[in-house]
Amino acid sequence: MSIRESLMDVSSGFVGLVQTRLELFTLEAAQQKSRVMKTMLLAFAALIFLTLALLVFSILITIYFWPTEYRFLALGLLCLAYAVIGFGLLLSVRNGMVNAPAPFEATLSELRRDAQMLRRTRAAPEAPASSGGRQEGAY
Protein backbone atom coordinates (compact mmCIF):
# COMPACT_ATOMS: atom_id res chain seq x y z
CA MET A 1 0.00 0.00 0.00
CA SER A 2 1.49 3.32 -1.01
CA ILE A 3 1.60 6.49 1.04
CA ARG A 4 -0.92 8.08 -1.28
CA GLU A 5 -3.43 5.26 -0.71
CA SER A 6 -2.85 5.47 3.05
CA LEU A 7 -3.46 9.22 3.01
CA MET A 8 -6.61 8.74 0.97
CA ASP A 9 -7.89 6.14 3.46
CA VAL A 10 -7.12 8.40 6.42
CA SER A 11 -8.69 11.45 4.79
CA SER A 12 -11.83 9.56 3.76
CA GLY A 13 -12.12 8.21 7.31
CA PHE A 14 -11.72 11.70 8.69
CA VAL A 15 -14.35 13.10 6.31
CA GLY A 16 -16.73 10.32 7.33
CA LEU A 17 -16.11 11.09 10.99
CA VAL A 18 -16.77 14.80 10.50
CA GLN A 19 -19.90 14.06 8.47
CA THR A 20 -21.27 11.81 11.23
CA ARG A 21 -20.60 14.42 13.89
CA LEU A 22 -22.26 17.15 11.83
CA GLU A 23 -25.31 14.96 11.28
CA LEU A 24 -25.52 14.37 15.03
CA PHE A 25 -25.20 18.10 15.63
CA THR A 26 -28.01 18.94 13.20
CA LEU A 27 -30.27 16.33 14.80
CA GLU A 28 -29.62 17.76 18.24
CA ALA A 29 -30.14 21.31 16.96
CA ALA A 30 -33.52 20.32 15.51
CA GLN A 31 -34.49 18.66 18.80
CA GLN A 32 -33.43 21.74 20.77
CA LYS A 33 -35.42 24.01 18.46
CA SER A 34 -38.50 21.83 18.73
CA ARG A 35 -38.23 21.61 22.50
CA VAL A 36 -37.77 25.35 22.91
CA MET A 37 -40.70 26.18 20.62
CA LYS A 38 -42.99 23.73 22.40
CA THR A 39 -41.97 25.08 25.79
CA MET A 40 -42.48 28.68 24.69
CA LEU A 41 -45.95 27.99 23.28
CA LEU A 42 -47.06 26.08 26.36
CA ALA A 43 -45.66 28.76 28.66
CA PHE A 44 -47.43 31.49 26.69
CA ALA A 45 -50.77 29.66 26.79
CA ALA A 46 -50.36 28.96 30.51
CA LEU A 47 -49.51 32.60 31.12
CA ILE A 48 -52.66 33.79 29.36
CA PHE A 49 -54.97 31.45 31.26
CA LEU A 50 -53.30 32.07 34.60
CA THR A 51 -53.56 35.81 34.04
CA LEU A 52 -57.29 35.49 33.31
CA ALA A 53 -57.81 33.31 36.38
CA LEU A 54 -55.88 35.73 38.55
CA LEU A 55 -57.88 38.68 37.23
CA VAL A 56 -61.23 36.99 37.91
CA PHE A 57 -60.05 35.88 41.37
CA SER A 58 -58.92 39.41 42.20
CA ILE A 59 -62.24 40.86 41.09
CA LEU A 60 -64.10 38.24 43.16
CA ILE A 61 -62.12 39.06 46.32
CA THR A 62 -62.49 42.79 45.73
CA ILE A 63 -66.28 42.55 45.27
CA TYR A 64 -66.60 40.32 48.33
CA PHE A 65 -64.69 42.69 50.66
CA TRP A 66 -65.80 46.02 49.14
CA PRO A 67 -68.73 46.73 51.45
CA THR A 68 -66.58 46.00 54.54
CA GLU A 69 -63.86 48.01 56.25
CA TYR A 70 -61.29 45.36 55.27
CA ARG A 71 -61.34 46.13 51.55
CA PHE A 72 -57.91 47.80 51.53
CA LEU A 73 -56.41 45.06 53.67
CA ALA A 74 -57.78 42.44 51.24
CA LEU A 75 -56.32 44.30 48.25
CA GLY A 76 -52.95 44.66 50.01
CA LEU A 77 -52.83 40.97 50.89
CA LEU A 78 -53.70 40.05 47.30
CA CYS A 79 -50.88 42.27 46.06
CA LEU A 80 -48.44 40.75 48.56
CA ALA A 81 -49.46 37.19 47.65
CA TYR A 82 -49.02 37.91 43.92
CA ALA A 83 -45.60 39.46 44.52
CA VAL A 84 -44.41 36.46 46.57
CA ILE A 85 -45.69 34.01 43.96
CA GLY A 86 -44.10 36.05 41.15
CA PHE A 87 -40.70 36.17 42.84
CA GLY A 88 -40.91 32.45 43.61
CA LEU A 89 -41.62 31.70 39.96
CA LEU A 90 -38.75 33.93 38.82
CA LEU A 91 -36.38 32.07 41.16
CA SER A 92 -37.68 28.76 39.79
CA VAL A 93 -37.05 29.90 36.20
CA ARG A 94 -33.58 31.12 37.11
CA ASN A 95 -32.78 27.83 38.86
CA GLY A 96 -34.03 25.87 35.84
CA MET A 97 -31.84 27.87 33.46
CA VAL A 98 -28.74 27.62 35.64
CA ASN A 99 -29.10 23.85 36.20
CA ALA A 100 -30.26 22.98 32.67
CA PRO A 101 -28.17 20.41 30.82
CA ALA A 102 -25.79 21.75 28.23
CA PRO A 103 -27.26 21.80 24.74
CA PHE A 104 -25.67 19.46 22.21
CA GLU A 105 -24.31 17.23 24.99
CA ALA A 106 -24.17 14.14 22.77
CA THR A 107 -22.18 15.95 20.07
CA LEU A 108 -19.73 17.32 22.63
CA SER A 109 -19.37 13.90 24.22
CA GLU A 110 -18.60 12.27 20.87
CA LEU A 111 -16.06 14.96 20.00
CA ARG A 112 -14.35 14.45 23.39
CA ARG A 113 -14.19 10.70 22.75
CA ASP A 114 -12.74 11.32 19.29
CA ALA A 115 -10.10 13.65 20.72
CA GLN A 116 -9.14 11.10 23.40
CA MET A 117 -8.91 8.35 20.80
CA LEU A 118 -6.64 10.50 18.61
CA ARG A 119 -4.42 11.34 21.59
CA ARG A 120 -4.12 7.65 22.53
CA THR A 121 -3.38 6.69 18.92
CA ARG A 122 -0.72 9.37 18.61
CA ALA A 123 0.86 8.58 22.00
CA ALA A 124 0.95 4.78 21.55
CA PRO A 125 4.27 3.58 20.13
CA GLU A 126 4.08 1.14 17.28
CA ALA A 127 4.64 -2.46 18.35
CA PRO A 128 7.80 -4.03 16.84
CA ALA A 129 7.21 -6.91 14.46
CA SER A 130 7.84 -10.26 16.13
CA SER A 131 10.43 -12.56 14.61
CA GLY A 132 9.29 -15.80 13.07
CA GLY A 133 5.61 -14.94 13.22
CA ARG A 134 5.31 -16.56 16.67
CA GLN A 135 4.59 -14.63 19.85
CA GLU A 136 6.89 -15.33 22.73
CA GLY A 137 5.35 -16.76 25.86
CA ALA A 138 2.18 -17.89 24.10
CA TYR A 139 1.95 -21.66 24.38
Residue, then its C-alpha position, 0 to 999 in steps of 0.5 A: m500500500s502506497i503512502r498516497e493510498s494510506l493518506m486517501d484512506v485516512s482522509s476519507g475516514f476523517v471526512g466520514l467522521v466529521q460528516t457523522r458528527l455534523e449529522l448528530f449536531t443537526l439532529e440535536a439542533a432540531q431537537q433543541k429548536s422543537r423543545v424550545m418552541k414547544t416550551m415557549l408555546l405552552a408557557f405562553a398559553a399557561l400565562i394567558f390562562l393564569t392571568l385570566a384566572l388571577l384577574v377573575f379571582s382578584i375581582l371576586i375578592t375585591i367585590y366580596f370585601w368592598p362593602t366592609e372596612y377590610r377592603f384595603l387590607a384584602l387588596g394589600l394581601l392580594c398584592l403581597a401574595y401575587a408578589v411572593i408568587g411572582f418572585g418564587l416563579l422567577l427564582s424557579v425559572r432562574n434555577g431551571m436555566v442555571n441547572a439545565p443540561a448543556p445543549f448538544e451534549a451528545t455531540l460534545s461527548e462524541l467529540r471528546r471521545d474522538a479527541q481522546m482516541l486521537r491522543r491515545t493513537r498518537a501517543a501509543p508507540e508502534a509495536p515491533a514486528s515479532s520474529g518468526g511470526r510466533q509470539e513469545g510466551a504464548y503456548 
